[in-house]
């Protein structure tokens, strides 16, 4: 559900052409294809997805503390 809303938001932000089917239907039928298209679109616009993925990772403390 979240990924289909993100696709709609990205399509509006970059004024991308609407596909023959709805964004949610595309994610429902082929999630992998939809995510690959979104990844390529961001990559073609200059986003470095490796930096985005590594900089957002949360830090985890080791062990329990009281």
Secondary structure, 3 states (H helix, E strand, C coil): CHHHHHHHHHHHHCCCCCCCCCHHHHHHHCHHHHHHHHHHHHHHCCCCHHHHHHHCCCCCCCCCCC
